[in-house]
Amino acid sequence: MNINQIESALFDIFNEPLKDGEQRKIVFWVDKDNEFTENIEQLSIEGVKIHKLTDSNQFYTKYLLEEEDPTSSYLIYTNMELGVEDNWLADTVLYSKTFYADKISLILSDLHIDPSLRAVVKKYEKFFNNKERFKKFAAQSIENYSEEIIELAIMSVLCNVKTPDFEEVLKAVLMDTLDDNENKNLSLLEKFFDIEVFWNYVSINYGYDQEKKSLKTLFIHLVVTAFSQSVDVENIKELENFIANHNKTNAVVFVDHWMHHKTDYVVFDEYAEMAEQEIQLPNIINNLPIETFKQADTFPYIDRAIIIYIANGLLTQLEDYEEYTKLIKLRRAKHYYEKFASIYDALYYTVKMQEFYKAHRQGIPQGRAIDLYQSYVNDYYLMDTYYRKFYVSYDEESNHDLLKKLKTLVEDLYTNWYMGELSSHWSQAVESEMKQDWSLPGVKNQKNFYSSYIGSKVNNGDRVFVIISDAMRYEVGVELAERLNTETMGTCDVETLLGVVPSITKLGMPSLLPHIEIDMDSQGRVFVDGKDSAGLENRKRIIESKVADSIAIHFQDVLAMNKAGRRETFKGKKLIYIYHDTIDAMGDKASTEIYTFNAVETSLNQLYDLVKIIRDDLSGTNVFITSDHGFLYQRDELKESDKIGQESIDAIEVKRRYILSKEQREVSGQLAINLSSIIKNEQKLTAYLPKATLRNKMQGSGINFVHGGASLQEVVVPLLSFKNKRTGQKGAIAIKKVDIKLTNTTRKITNSIFSLEFFQTEKVEDKLIPRTVVIYMADEVGEVLSNEETIIGDRTFDNPADRTFKLRFVLKSISYDRNKTYYLIIKDTETGVIVEKIPFSINLGIISDFDF
């Protein structure tokens, strides 16, 4: 400010309207650094007297203003501090205005900083000389200034942090780069702050006292200190130079907050990989029992080590299946789980397959057809699910050497043992019991679907939706039913139909239509009551000929419509057939059959969405979901021994899993099924089906995904009956997440590290669905004061003890007011809603790190 600017500013002040009770203006101009002593003589403001205040004339000045001249306006110029003590003019100063013209004083005045902090502001004058930086500093809206707050605010502005928070400042510095020479934030701190003060804050807050300081060693110090919180220090003596001697808990919380940040975690993960290589963590971890570090969550190698441990256990046939499952479930709540989720899932389903094998170690017994059928429906089908789920995960990480080794184990279990025994024994039962009459006691045949389930409802005026998913085998139907029961208010029952043979679309689809008889001509074409049944349009005509108010439509057409379009399309329709073919469309092509199991996952979502559309957009209440046939699929390349050569036979159709012929005789390696119990069979046709899982030798590719035979995977057809229920309707059960509750009764924390126990109040079943929560301590304004822990509440155990969780928390090393209330926050991760906010008092006394 030059003298002209000062004169103009003072003129404006003296010309402000007088306040109530004010008879004149008195302004004290404080020029602490005597910058304008020489200019005061030339200053002239109309109607204002100028007076110099010094130590020696304080009393006279008071006399002048209050006795000698109580009516004139005065500018009192001084270089004195106008404090209350030893100041004759203290009361006059209070009712007058104080003016500053030097830069530091103006800064202090504009920001409402007490003059006692002048030296601090003067030290960082270079920072305040920039308008943009000054504006950002002022925007932090600090109410009570101190030297520490000013320094934090300056660092925050330089690092583009919105509030004075050293944790955020430090993270911003580290996020830029760990190269000191390239770090922009560190460069700004050196230029406009005091870099030694920055490092002093690092030392005080995080115990980093290295003589030669660098951002790289600081990061390693922070993550190793955090790591030492969950691993006994005795086990990592090689790293003790990187572990803080004080304020360890701050490092733990700092690392935890960074890891849990919704976007910044990406940089942390990159740095953590670097750090674990720098400290040669694999060499340390590999010599420790898994129990010593299974809770740790700082480095990605921890998960790698656990994965290797489980995989080696499986490959060397160590049957610690319960331990492996617990380890996998434990890691689900850890930071790096998503990075390794596919591998963990592949391990999990390998464990489940091994457990299945262990439970059936005596082998899959031979027996009557009905007994094998029911055993498959109640138990054996699970192996198909585990195998499918393994490959869904495997395909996400198919180049991983570890999974390639597991694949060999999985194929041996599934293809050689499970399918080898089950399909062989089932073929024997079929050969002895079902060749002449394709039926099982107590099991409805697929051809009776319409007459048994649909016809009576339509005749009673009910509106019925039928979804037919091509190649949806039984185990897929069970998974869909479980999802519908869990995630909708409706109920979904599962039963089975004995599918037709050959288990092919052109025969399975007609069997599900309203009909009196089905037959096949000499060219293998299938007719329903004399009408050609091939293709959607023909099936639509058959349905409409039986039920006037009916429609048949492809599922993609339904998905493509909006709500109004759907309502208009299905208006007045009593019978609706919806055809879905995602699985078969993928599996039946040689070029895409490898994606069969991925197509199943897609189908499950599509079918679920279809049911939701029927329920929500079309107000449908009766939905049946079934299939034309199942399928066989194995990933490994088939051996020559898996293929069967064709005998000379007069065939009207030959495919991988069946031959249709008018000849009736025994054919080596084939089941000869009389089709008279399935179709009218005027042609006297016999279906020759390769035993077990054999395929007929044929030219061309596409051999891993097949259907047409009589294996349980092909002919056990799922039938789902979904009944929608609305809120308030009798029997309707609202979907509800399980609750996670704190079980500790004390509400006082006395240690900076403490454990709490939580309880999943109900087991997950039917309409009680899982809940995932994140838990942490916070103050009254919501600032997070501890690490964050996650509970995945998806346990299905009846025993309450098996639904308990014990979590460990670490508080930041700050001052806690024993008279204030702090809160344990339990937040639903899906909705972001705080489901519980539990008040606590914190009384740490003298903070003692890692005080158990």
LUMNU-538726 format. One record per residue (C-alpha): x, z, y; residue in three letters. Coordinates in steps of 0.05 Angstrom, whole numbers, padded with zeros to 5 digits, always signed. Layout:
N
XZYALA ...
END
This chain:
852
+00000+00000+00000MET +00028-00018+00069ASN +00010+00018+00134ILE -00043-00033+00153ASN -00078-00024+00086GLN -00074+00051+00095ILE -00102+00047+00165GLU -00160+00005+00140SER -00174+00052+00081ALA -00174+00113+00127LEU -00219+00078+00177PHE -00270+00066+00121ASP -00267+00140+00101ILE -00276+00166+00171PHE -00334+00119+00183ASN -00373+00141+00122GLU -00440+00173+00141PRO -00436+00249+00150LEU -00464+00289+00092LYS -00517+00343+00101ASP -00487+00401+00141GLY -00424+00360+00157GLU -00408+00355+00233GLN -00343+00317+00228ARG -00293+00287+00179LYS -00229+00322+00158ILE -00181+00283+00112VAL -00117+00311+00083PHE -00067+00254+00071TRP -00019+00279+00018VAL +00046+00239+00019ASP +00085+00276-00035LYS +00146+00230-00033ASP +00148+00225+00043ASN +00140+00149+00039GLU +00102+00143+00105PHE +00134+00196+00150THR +00161+00144+00198GLU +00094+00106+00201ASN +00050+00165+00218ILE +00069+00161+00291GLU +00044+00089+00298GLN -00022+00104+00262LEU -00084+00100+00306SER -00156+00111+00284ILE -00209+00111+00337GLU -00242+00179+00346GLY -00193+00213+00299VAL -00138+00262+00316LYS -00075+00263+00274ILE -00039+00328+00257HIS +00022+00342+00214LYS +00016+00400+00165LEU +00080+00436+00144THR +00099+00501+00110ASP +00110+00534+00177SER +00046+00514+00212ASN -00006+00528+00159GLN -00038+00586+00197PHE -00037+00548+00263TYR -00069+00488+00230THR -00125+00532+00203LYS -00134+00562+00273TYR -00135+00492+00303LEU -00189+00466+00257LEU -00234+00526+00258GLU -00225+00558+00327GLU -00188+00515+00376GLU -00222+00448+00359ASP -00279+00456+00310PRO -00314+00390+00328THR -00262+00334+00326SER -00248+00292+00264SER -00177+00302+00238TYR -00127+00267+00194LEU -00080+00321+00168ILE -00015+00289+00143TYR +00028+00330+00095THR +00077+00326+00038ASN +00055+00394+00010MET +00016+00408-00054GLU -00053+00431-00034LEU -00062+00482-00088GLY -00104+00545-00081VAL -00048+00596-00085GLU -00011+00613-00020ASP -00051+00562+00019ASN -00086+00585+00083TRP -00125+00520+00082LEU -00151+00524+00011ALA -00224+00531+00031ASP -00217+00475+00083THR -00187+00429+00030VAL -00247+00442-00016LEU -00299+00417+00033TYR -00256+00361+00061SER -00229+00297+00029LYS -00159+00286+00001THR -00125+00218+00010PHE -00064+00192-00027TYR -00025+00129-00009ALA +00035+00130-00056ASP +00027+00094-00122LYS +00032+00154-00168ILE -00016+00194-00126SER -00065+00137-00125LEU -00060+00131-00201ILE -00072+00206-00208LEU -00131+00202-00161SER -00163+00140-00191ASP -00158+00168-00262LEU -00175+00239-00242HIS -00110+00265-00271ILE -00088+00334-00247ASP -00027+00328-00200PRO +00010+00376-00245SER +00018+00317-00293LEU +00050+00274-00239ARG +00118+00273-00273ALA +00087+00245-00337VAL +00052+00189-00300VAL +00116+00176-00259LYS +00156+00169-00323LYS +00109+00113-00346TYR +00099+00081-00278GLU +00120+00014-00306LYS +00061+00016-00354PHE +00011+00031-00298PHE +00037-00025-00253ASN -00004-00076-00291ASN -00078-00082-00273LYS -00100-00101-00343GLU -00063-00043-00375ARG -00090+00004-00322PHE -00161-00021-00335LYS -00154-00010-00410LYS -00125+00060-00399PHE -00184+00078-00353ALA -00233+00050-00404ALA -00213+00103-00455GLN -00256+00151-00415SER -00213+00212-00424ILE -00244+00276-00396GLU -00187+00326-00401ASN -00117+00301-00391TYR -00053+00331-00419SER +00017+00303-00429GLU +00000+00287-00502GLU -00066+00253-00485ILE -00033+00209-00432ILE +00022+00189-00481GLU -00029+00175-00536LEU -00072+00134-00489ALA -00012+00092-00466ILE +00009+00079-00538MET -00063+00061-00556SER -00069+00011-00499VAL -00002-00022-00517LEU -00024-00028-00590CYS -00094-00051-00572ASN -00127+00012-00599VAL -00191+00032-00564LYS -00184+00108-00566THR -00124+00155-00561PRO -00111+00163-00636ASP -00040+00164-00663PHE -00063+00147-00734GLU -00093+00082-00708GLU -00032+00069-00664VAL +00015+00077-00723LEU -00028+00032-00767LYS -00030-00021-00712ALA +00046-00020-00707VAL +00055-00025-00783LEU +00001-00078-00790MET +00039-00126-00745ASP +00101-00131-00788THR +00152-00084-00820LEU +00208-00123-00787ASP +00229-00080-00728ASP +00259-00140-00691ASN +00195-00181-00698GLU +00143-00126-00687ASN +00105-00141-00622LYS +00075-00072-00615ASN +00142-00037-00625LEU +00171-00084-00572SER +00116-00064-00522LEU +00128+00010-00536LEU +00202+00000-00521GLU +00187-00038-00457LYS +00130+00003-00426PHE +00135+00070-00461PHE +00190+00111-00492ASP +00207+00091-00563ILE +00240+00158-00577GLU +00174+00192-00559VAL +00138+00146-00608PHE +00186+00164-00664TRP +00179+00237-00646ASN +00104+00231-00656TYR +00117+00199-00724VAL +00162+00257-00742SER +00113+00311-00719ILE +00052+00279-00752ASN +00081+00250-00816TYR +00146+00287-00830GLY +00189+00224-00823TYR +00258+00248-00803ASP +00305+00194-00826GLN +00368+00189-00784GLU +00365+00113-00785LYS +00293+00096-00770LYS +00257+00032-00789SER +00185+00011-00801LEU +00200-00009-00872LYS +00228+00058-00892THR +00172+00092-00854LEU +00120+00055-00895PHE +00156+00073-00960ILE +00159+00145-00936HIS +00084+00146-00924LEU +00063+00115-00990VAL +00112+00156-01032VAL +00089+00220-00998THR +00017+00201-01013ALA +00037+00183-01084PHE +00069+00252-01093SER +00001+00284-01079GLN -00027+00259-01145SER +00037+00261-01188VAL +00078+00323-01202ASP +00140+00318-01158VAL +00182+00339-01217GLU +00165+00272-01249ASN +00189+00231-01190ILE +00253+00266-01169LYS +00285+00198-01156GLU +00239+00191-01097LEU +00247+00259-01064GLU +00284+00231-01004ASN +00221+00192-00986PHE +00175+00252-00991ILE +00158+00289-00926ALA +00179+00361-00919ASN +00121+00377-00874HIS +00052+00348-00856ASN +00046+00314-00924LYS -00029+00316-00920THR -00028+00271-00858ASN +00009+00218-00897ALA -00041+00224-00954VAL -00101+00215-00907VAL -00066+00160-00867PHE -00053+00119-00930VAL -00122+00132-00957ASP -00157+00110-00893HIS -00115+00046-00890TRP -00129+00030-00963MET -00204+00039-00953HIS -00209-00003-00890HIS -00256-00062-00902LYS -00205-00114-00878THR -00138-00081-00863ASP -00128-00062-00936TYR -00103-00133-00949VAL -00039-00120-00909VAL -00031-00052-00941PHE -00035-00082-01011ASP +00019-00132-00993GLU +00065-00077-00966TYR +00051-00032-01026ALA +00075-00087-01074GLU +00139-00092-01033MET +00148-00017-01032ALA +00140-00008-01107GLU +00195-00059-01119GLN +00241-00026-01067GLU +00235+00042-01101ILE +00236+00010-01171GLN +00171+00045-01189LEU +00163+00009-01256PRO +00227+00042-01281ASN +00199+00110-01263ILE +00128+00100-01287ILE +00147+00069-01353ASN +00182+00133-01374ASN +00123+00179-01359LEU +00063+00196-01402PRO -00001+00161-01377ILE -00033+00229-01366GLU +00017+00245-01310THR -00003+00188-01264PHE -00072+00164-01286LYS -00105+00193-01223GLN -00054+00161-01175ALA -00079+00105-01131ASP -00024+00085-01083THR +00012+00028-01118PHE -00016-00031-01157PRO +00035-00021-01212TYR -00002+00043-01232ILE -00060-00001-01256ASP -00012-00050-01288ARG +00020+00007-01327ALA -00048+00033-01350ILE -00070-00038-01371ILE -00006-00047-01411ILE -00016+00021-01444TYR -00087+00004-01466ILE -00068-00066-01488ALA -00009-00042-01529ASN -00053+00011-01561GLY -00103-00043-01582LEU -00050-00091-01606LEU -00015-00038-01648THR -00082-00013-01674GLN -00079+00057-01643LEU -00152+00077-01648GLU -00156+00119-01584ASP -00218+00081-01563TYR -00251+00139-01527GLU -00189+00150-01486GLU -00183+00076-01468TYR -00256+00075-01446THR -00247+00137-01403LYS -00185+00108-01371LEU -00220+00043-01354ILE -00280+00080-01324LYS -00234+00126-01285LEU -00198+00067-01254ARG -00264+00035-01231ARG -00267+00083-01172ALA -00195+00068-01152LYS -00170+00023-01097HIS -00138-00032-01138TYR -00192-00038-01191TYR -00222-00102-01160GLU -00154-00135-01164LYS -00152-00122-01239PHE -00227-00121-01254ALA -00228-00181-01300SER -00170-00154-01341ILE -00201-00085-01345TYR -00267-00117-01368ASP -00231-00158-01420ALA -00198-00094-01445LEU -00264-00057-01445TYR -00299-00109-01488TYR -00240-00113-01535THR -00246-00038-01543VAL -00321-00045-01557LYS -00306-00098-01610MET -00254-00052-01642GLN -00304+00006-01642GLU -00355-00039-01675PHE -00305-00058-01728TYR -00287+00015-01739LYS -00361+00033-01747ALA -00369-00022-01799HIS -00301-00016-01831ARG -00332-00018-01900GLN -00355-00088-01884GLY -00421-00121-01868ILE -00460-00111-01933PRO -00496-00164-01972GLN -00571-00154-01976GLY -00640-00182-01971ARG -00653-00232-01916ALA -00701-00186-01879ILE -00651-00129-01881ASP -00595-00172-01853LEU -00643-00200-01801TYR -00664-00130-01777GLN -00592-00105-01778SER -00574-00163-01733TYR -00631-00149-01686VAL -00617-00075-01682ASN -00541-00073-01686ASP -00499-00133-01704TYR -00519-00175-01644TYR -00477-00129-01600LEU -00414-00163-01627MET -00439-00229-01599ASP -00448-00196-01531THR -00379-00164-01532TYR -00347-00231-01551TYR -00384-00267-01496ARG -00367-00215-01443LYS -00294-00216-01464PHE -00290-00290-01451TYR -00326-00286-01384VAL -00270-00239-01363SER -00216-00278-01399TYR -00234-00342-01362ASP -00222-00307-01296GLU -00150-00292-01316GLU -00137-00342-01372SER -00063-00351-01354ASN -00048-00278-01363HIS -00001-00268-01422ASP -00031-00201-01440LEU -00100-00231-01446LEU -00074-00287-01489LYS -00049-00234-01538LYS -00116-00199-01535LEU -00150-00265-01548LYS -00116-00271-01615THR -00141-00201-01634LEU -00211-00217-01609VAL -00215-00283-01647GLU -00191-00249-01711ASP -00245-00195-01704LEU -00302-00241-01685TYR -00289-00307-01720THR -00252-00286-01782ASN -00283-00218-01797TRP -00351-00211-01763TYR -00377-00283-01766MET -00341-00294-01832GLY -00377-00237-01867GLU -00444-00238-01831LEU -00456-00314-01836SER -00433-00316-01908SER -00479-00260-01930HIS -00538-00287-01890TRP -00528-00356-01921SER -00530-00325-01991GLN -00595-00289-01973ALA -00626-00352-01945VAL -00606-00392-02006GLU -00638-00343-02053SER -00701-00326-02013GLU -00719-00377-01959MET -00704-00448-01983LYS -00776-00463-02002GLN -00812-00418-01953ASP -00779-00410-01885TRP -00808-00341-01867SER -00791-00267-01867LEU -00840-00209-01879PRO -00862-00177-01814GLY -00828-00229-01769VAL -00871-00281-01733LYS -00850-00353-01739ASN -00833-00391-01676GLN -00887-00442-01691LYS -00939-00387-01685ASN -00917-00367-01615PHE -00975-00397-01577TYR -01030-00376-01626SER -01002-00305-01633SER -00986-00289-01560TYR -01013-00339-01510ILE -01078-00370-01534GLY -01121-00307-01533SER -01097-00288-01463LYS -01113-00357-01435VAL -01181-00356-01469ASN -01195-00288-01437ASN -01182-00318-01369GLY -01113-00286-01359ASP -01060-00324-01321ARG -00998-00333-01364VAL -00928-00356-01347PHE -00883-00380-01403VAL -00809-00390-01388ILE -00771-00427-01442ILE -00695-00423-01435SER -00660-00475-01477ASP -00608-00442-01523ALA -00619-00371-01498MET -00599-00334-01560ARG -00623-00264-01578TYR -00566-00223-01548GLU -00575-00258-01481VAL -00649-00243-01482GLY -00635-00169-01495VAL -00589-00167-01434GLU -00642-00200-01390LEU -00695-00151-01414ALA -00650-00092-01398GLU -00640-00119-01328ARG -00714-00131-01317LEU -00730-00061-01342ASN -00677-00030-01297THR -00685-00070-01233GLU -00760-00084-01229THR -00823-00041-01230MET -00849-00081-01289GLY -00838-00068-01363THR -00803-00116-01409CYS -00809-00111-01485ASP -00765-00150-01533VAL -00783-00175-01601GLU -00761-00235-01642THR -00787-00299-01671LEU -00758-00332-01732LEU -00735-00398-01703GLY -00748-00465-01736VAL -00696-00503-01775VAL -00662-00547-01759PRO -00651-00502-01697SER -00655-00560-01648ILE -00690-00572-01583THR -00734-00629-01606LYS -00765-00584-01659LEU -00760-00516-01625GLY -00794-00538-01560MET -00856-00568-01594PRO -00862-00505-01637SER -00875-00465-01573LEU -00931-00511-01549LEU -01005-00501-01564PRO -01017-00541-01628HIS -01052-00547-01694ILE -00996-00584-01731GLU -00926-00610-01719ILE -00894-00667-01756ASP -00833-00711-01757MET -00832-00785-01771ASP -00781-00827-01810SER -00739-00836-01747GLN -00735-00761-01734GLY -00785-00761-01676ARG -00827-00699-01670VAL -00902-00703-01657PHE -00951-00649-01636VAL -01021-00663-01661ASP -01002-00737-01663GLY -00972-00738-01593LYS -00898-00752-01579ASP -00866-00686-01556SER -00799-00711-01530ALA -00784-00694-01458GLY -00818-00654-01403LEU -00871-00705-01386GLU -00896-00711-01457ASN -00898-00635-01465ARG -00936-00630-01399LYS -00988-00679-01426ARG -00995-00639-01490ILE -01005-00573-01453ILE -01056-00604-01405GLU -01094-00634-01464SER -01102-00564-01493LYS -01112-00523-01429VAL -01143-00558-01369ALA -01116-00513-01315ASP -01043-00517-01336SER -00976-00544-01313ILE -00906-00555-01341ALA -00848-00557-01293ILE -00772-00553-01291HIS -00743-00489-01263PHE -00701-00525-01211GLN -00765-00553-01180ASP -00792-00482-01175VAL -00729-00456-01142LEU -00728-00514-01093ALA -00798-00498-01066MET -00813-00448-01010ASN -00865-00394-01020LYS -00922-00435-00992ALA -00902-00495-01035GLY -00902-00452-01097ARG -00970-00422-01082ARG -00999-00491-01071GLU -00967-00521-01134THR -00992-00465-01180PHE -01058-00453-01146LYS -01114-00447-01198GLY -01066-00456-01257LYS -01079-00410-01315LYS -01022-00432-01360LEU -00954-00447-01331ILE -00895-00470-01374TYR -00827-00468-01338ILE -00769-00502-01372TYR -00698-00476-01361HIS -00636-00509-01392ASP -00572-00484-01359THR -00540-00459-01423ILE -00555-00519-01467ASP -00538-00569-01411ALA -00468-00538-01406MET -00455-00525-01480GLY -00480-00591-01507ASP -00427-00632-01470LYS -00357-00635-01500ALA -00326-00634-01431SER -00362-00571-01409THR -00374-00531-01473GLU -00316-00485-01455ILE -00360-00460-01397TYR -00417-00439-01443THR -00409-00364-01431PHE -00404-00374-01356ASN -00469-00414-01361ALA -00500-00354-01395VAL -00482-00310-01336GLU -00512-00361-01288THR -00574-00366-01331SER -00585-00291-01330LEU -00587-00293-01254ASN -00632-00354-01252GLN -00681-00325-01302LEU -00683-00259-01265TYR -00696-00296-01200ASP -00751-00337-01233LEU -00787-00273-01255VAL -00781-00246-01184LYS -00811-00310-01156ILE -00869-00306-01206ILE -00879-00233-01188ARG -00871-00236-01112ASP -00892-00306-01092ASP -00944-00321-01145LEU -00971-00251-01160SER -00960-00264-01234GLY -00967-00205-01281THR -00961-00236-01351ASN -00894-00269-01364VAL -00865-00290-01431PHE -00793-00312-01437ILE -00768-00344-01500THR -00723-00399-01526SER -00724-00461-01571ASP -00662-00439-01609HIS -00597-00401-01603GLY -00526-00425-01613PHE -00459-00415-01646LEU -00397-00414-01602TYR -00325-00396-01616GLN -00268-00407-01568ARG -00212-00421-01616ASP -00202-00491-01642GLU -00236-00499-01709LEU -00194-00508-01771LYS -00204-00563-01822GLU -00231-00510-01869SER -00287-00498-01819ASP -00312-00569-01829LYS -00349-00597-01888ILE -00345-00669-01912GLY -00410-00707-01922GLN -00434-00727-01991GLU -00467-00794-01998SER -00538-00780-01979ILE -00594-00823-01951ASP -00601-00789-01882ALA -00647-00804-01824ILE -00605-00760-01778GLU -00536-00728-01783VAL -00509-00676-01733LYS -00456-00623-01733ARG -00503-00569-01761ARG -00556-00607-01799TYR -00575-00669-01838ILE -00647-00693-01844LEU -00662-00731-01908SER -00718-00751-01954LYS -00674-00736-02014GLU -00685-00670-02048GLN -00624-00645-02086ARG -00568-00595-02085GLU -00511-00613-02037VAL -00446-00575-02041SER -00435-00528-01982GLY -00505-00540-01955GLN -00570-00501-01953LEU -00627-00547-01973ALA -00688-00522-01935ILE -00756-00550-01951ASN -00789-00564-01883LEU -00860-00560-01909SER -00868-00489-01883SER -00846-00512-01813ILE -00877-00580-01803ILE -00933-00620-01837LYS -00877-00658-01872ASN -00913-00721-01892GLU -00844-00753-01899GLN -00823-00700-01950LYS -00762-00683-01908LEU -00708-00634-01927THR -00660-00602-01877ALA -00589-00595-01904TYR -00554-00541-01864LEU -00480-00524-01872PRO -00471-00454-01900LYS -00444-00398-01856ALA -00414-00429-01793THR -00388-00493-01823LEU -00395-00559-01784ARG -00407-00627-01814ASN -00347-00672-01805LYS -00364-00724-01752MET -00328-00769-01702GLN -00325-00745-01630GLY -00312-00680-01594SER -00358-00622-01578GLY -00353-00578-01638ILE -00344-00506-01613ASN -00415-00501-01584PHE -00466-00520-01637VAL -00536-00507-01660HIS -00583-00537-01712GLY -00563-00493-01770GLY -00593-00430-01799ALA -00544-00376-01776SER -00574-00313-01746LEU -00545-00332-01678GLN -00584-00397-01682GLU -00651-00375-01711VAL -00663-00305-01684VAL -00703-00326-01623VAL -00716-00273-01569PRO -00786-00262-01542LEU -00791-00222-01478LEU -00859-00198-01454SER -00855-00179-01381PHE -00914-00143-01350LYS -00910-00134-01275ASN -00935-00069-01244LYS -00947-00056-01171ARG -00936+00007-01131THR -00993+00056-01143GLY -01016+00019-01205GLN -01027+00061-01267LYS -00962+00065-01306GLY -00920+00039-01249ALA -00853+00074-01243ILE -00815+00064-01178ALA -00742+00045-01184ILE -00698+00101-01161LYS -00624+00112-01157LYS -00596+00174-01191VAL -00574+00229-01144ASP -00503+00256-01135ILE -00503+00329-01115LYS -00448+00379-01097LEU -00449+00437-01146THR -00402+00485-01110ASN -00440+00540-01075THR -00386+00563-01026THR -00385+00527-00960ARG -00317+00550-00935LYS -00251+00513-00941ILE -00188+00555-00938THR -00135+00505-00964ASN -00115+00437-00938SER -00120+00411-01009ILE -00183+00431-01047PHE -00227+00408-01105SER -00302+00401-01108LEU -00349+00388-01166GLU -00407+00340-01165PHE -00464+00326-01213PHE -00503+00263-01229GLN -00572+00295-01232THR -00604+00245-01281GLU -00578+00199-01333LYS -00584+00124-01320VAL -00642+00095-01359GLU -00702+00049-01347ASP -00721+00056-01274LYS -00665+00106-01258LEU -00609+00061-01235ILE -00536+00076-01218PRO -00513+00099-01149ARG -00443+00093-01121THR -00423+00141-01065VAL -00362+00152-01022VAL -00348+00225-01003ILE -00305+00254-00948TYR -00299+00309-00895MET -00317+00294-00823ALA -00325+00331-00757ASP -00389+00336-00717GLU -00377+00268-00683VAL -00364+00233-00749GLY -00288+00227-00747GLU -00261+00225-00818VAL -00215+00284-00831LEU -00197+00275-00904SER -00185+00223-00957ASN -00245+00186-00985GLU -00265+00193-01058GLU -00314+00149-01096THR -00363+00168-01151ILE -00396+00114-01193ILE -00458+00149-01218GLY -00476+00105-01277ASP -00470+00154-01335ARG -00522+00150-01390THR -00506+00216-01425PHE -00560+00266-01443ASP -00512+00325-01437ASN -00507+00347-01364PRO -00435+00368-01374ALA -00418+00295-01386ASP -00447+00276-01318ARG -00401+00320-01276THR -00344+00296-01231PHE -00287+00336-01202LYS -00255+00307-01140LEU -00194+00328-01100ARG -00193+00325-01024PHE -00137+00329-00974VAL -00148+00349-00901LEU -00108+00322-00842LYS -00058+00371-00813SER -00093+00386-00747ILE -00120+00448-00714SER -00188+00469-00743TYR -00235+00515-00705ASP -00261+00567-00753ARG -00323+00574-00709ASN -00340+00499-00712LYS -00382+00465-00765THR -00351+00408-00806TYR -00388+00365-00855TYR -00379+00339-00926LEU -00409+00269-00922ILE -00439+00235-00984ILE -00453+00161-00967LYS -00486+00108-01010ASP -00436+00050-01012THR -00490-00003-01022GLU -00534+00016-00963THR -00484+00053-00919GLY -00536+00109-00913VAL -00511+00181-00911ILE -00551+00212-00968VAL -00525+00282-00955GLU -00489+00318-00899LYS -00467+00387-00921ILE -00441+00436-00868PRO -00375+00472-00881PHE -00329+00518-00843SER -00254+00507-00845ILE -00208+00566-00838ASN -00137+00547-00859LEU -00100+00600-00821GLY -00028+00576-00822ILE -00031+00507-00853ILE +00006+00505-00919SER +00014+00435-00948ASP -00007+00425-01020PHE -00034+00496-01026ASP -00075+00495-01089PHE 
END
